[in-house]
Every structure is written in structure tokens, then in C-alpha cells.
Amino acid sequence: MTDTLDTVAMAVSSTLVLTGVVVLGALEIANGTPYGAAPVTNEAGEVVAQPGVDPVIRTGLVLAGLAILGLWGAYRALVPAAGADSPADVGPATQ
């Protein structure tokens, strides 16, 4: 069970983070300049360029991936690994 949960958590979190950073970043570069997160205006106040992907979406994907990774880390800290000895199973050392 923990191997499946580990695999799913790592796959989902890495997919979200890489999508938010790499894939959407490549789309921003493909759209051309400017690369800023805010719309660019001219002297008259008209919007002349805006980001291709809303920065809130990119930030949300990355934060969701990091949240899943954090929850997975907390789960791994609380649940012992499969096959690990519990303190009750370990007896005094004998030679």
C-alpha cells in the first residue's frame, strides 16, 4: 500500500510542479516577449501585451504540487516503512 501511495504522490506532485514551471514557462517563451507577470501598458494606459498564461494558474499548480509533496513527507514521517523493525520487535543484543 505504501509503495503505491509513494508512487502516486511523487508522480502527481512532480507532474504539477513541472507543468507549472517547465511546460507553462515554455509556452510563455513561445508566445514571445514580454515575459512579465503583469500586463504591459503604453503611455495612454492601453494594454499592449499580457502574459499568455495567468500567473495565478502557474503559481497554483506549483503550490499544489508542493502541498502534495509536503503531505506525502508528513505521511512518510508518521507511518513506518514496510519491513522496518518496530521497537517492540527489537530485543536486547546477544552474542
C-alpha positions in Angstrom: 0.0 0.0 0.0 2.7 2.5 0.9 4.6 1.8 -2.3 1.5 2.6 -4.4 0.9 5.8 -2.3 4.6 6.8 -2.7 4.5 6.3 -6.4 1.2 8.2 -6.9 2.3 11.1 -4.6 5.6 11.5 -6.3 4.0 11.3 -9.8 1.2 13.8 -9.1 3.4 16.3 -7.3 6.2 16.2 -9.9 3.7 16.5 -12.7 2.1 19.5 -11.2 5.4 21.3 -10.4 6.9 20.5 -13.8 3.7 21.6 -15.6 3.6 24.9 -13.7 7.3 25.6 -14.2 8.6 24.0 -17.4 5.6 23.5 -19.6 3.8 26.8 -19.0 7.2 28.5 -18.9 8.0 27.1 -22.4 4.5 28.4 -23.6 5.4 31.8 -22.2 8.7 31.8 -24.1 6.9 30.6 -27.3 4.4 33.5 -27.0 7.3 35.9 -27.2 8.2 39.0 -25.2 7.3 40.4 -22.7 7.7 37.8 -20.0 6.3 39.8 -17.1 3.5 38.6 -14.9 1.6 41.8 -15.2 0.1 43.3 -18.4 2.3 45.8 -20.2 0.7 49.2 -20.9 1.7 52.1 -23.0 1.7 55.8 -22.1 -2.0 56.1 -22.8 -2.8 53.2 -20.4 -3.8 50.8 -23.1 -2.8 47.1 -22.5 -0.4 46.3 -25.3 0.8 42.9 -24.1 -0.2 40.4 -21.4 1.1 37.1 -20.2 -0.1 34.0 -22.2 -0.9 32.0 -19.1 -2.3 33.7 -16.0 0.4 33.7 -13.2 -2.2 32.6 -10.7 -2.6 29.4 -12.6 1.1 28.7 -12.7 1.5 29.6 -9.1 -1.4 27.4 -8.1 0.0 24.4 -10.0 3.4 24.7 -8.3 1.9 25.2 -4.8 -0.5 22.3 -5.3 2.5 20.1 -6.2 4.5 21.3 -3.2 1.5 20.8 -0.9 1.1 17.2 -2.1 4.8 16.6 -1.6 4.6 18.1 1.9 1.6 15.9 2.8 3.4 12.9 1.4 6.5 13.7 3.5 4.4 14.1 6.7 2.7 10.7 5.9 6.2 9.1 5.5 7.3 10.6 8.8 4.3 9.2 10.6 4.0 5.7 9.0 6.9 3.3 9.4 8.4 1.9 6.2 7.4 -1.6 5.2 9.6 -4.2 6.8 11.0 -1.8 9.4 11.5 -3.2 12.8 9.3 -1.7 15.5 10.8 -1.0 18.9 8.7 -3.9 20.3 10.3 -6.4 17.9 13.9 -5.4 18.8 15.2 -7.3 21.8 18.4 -7.0 23.7 21.6 -7.6 21.7 23.1 -11.1 22.3 26.3 -12.5 21.1 
